Amino acid sequence: MSVDIFSTHVLTKVVERLDRPSSFLLDVFFGQEQTEDSEEIHFDIDKSKPRLTPFVSPLVAGKVVDDEGYITKSFKPAYAKDKRRFDPSRPLKRSIGEKIGGTLSPQQRLEANLNRTLTKQLENLPRREEVMAAEALRTGKITVAGEDYPTVVVDFQRDPELTVALAGSSRWGETGVNALNNLEDWVAKVQEKSGAVARTVVMDALAWRVFKADASVEKLLDIRRLRDNAGINLGPIAFGQGNELARYVGSIGDLDFWVYNDRYVDEDDQVQKLLPDYTVLIGSTSQLEGTRCYGVIQDEKAAYRAQRFFSKSWLEEDPAVRWLLLQSAPLLVPYRPNASFCATVR
């Protein structure tokens, strides 16, 4: 019995089994997932502070402590769509990597091209999410803009003291500046503002180059990998599939250092760095409570369910053209935004 490889059921299964592209920041800081069966995504921002339980006499009533709690915000996410024209002549032409002269049947070429097209679509979505994650960690905000979608800034209300740009003689590499002391101060600032202990430090290549040249860092940096009791090399703590684009470069005390140098192509076809030059991110991998949120897929064939993405295909009869469409409604949310810090160090 022949199978329609373009049916929604088959497309979903094919997409689920494709290898995922790298997503280092997503894996490290945004490990949770939330879906909502509505157009809007609702998220809470933790506003609590590290207060003390009040002392009172055992003979008097307890003191009322106001519940600082959290604030709930909502956002109608931009609809992410990747629509591609599936050329009907593809099965009649040699596929990429196929031997000159052709060895595959038209049906085999059709399946190979479908897999390749879906792979490209599926690479673009987590790359978009990775850019959103980087922006949230750098600025405490995410700017959402697109065609026929008004530009919206989603502000997670991170404390302004957790975003720093060093200038003049305070920059890393300048005489008398101790980069490690800066890091210790910034880690303490994160704990002061959120109560979270931030132990993961992510730098771009230029920031790392200046940091490792600091005399105090050279003395203390431990580049050995984690080992078990038998002395077997375990490597650094793994964070999923992003490690091929992020390098574990050592530790000092309980701080682990990673260099991340990924790039992407923007809407103007310009290559952009995911982390701008001389960027340092500090965060707690668990206490940030980073969450990938997804709104409902506004499509009858998706049964209006909330899911990370939905793929479908349809055929136009005249001229004969097949279309492939991947849809998603994503938003990256750090539920405890003050558990992260960003510095531009030069």
Disulfide bonds with the S-S distance in Angstrom:
none
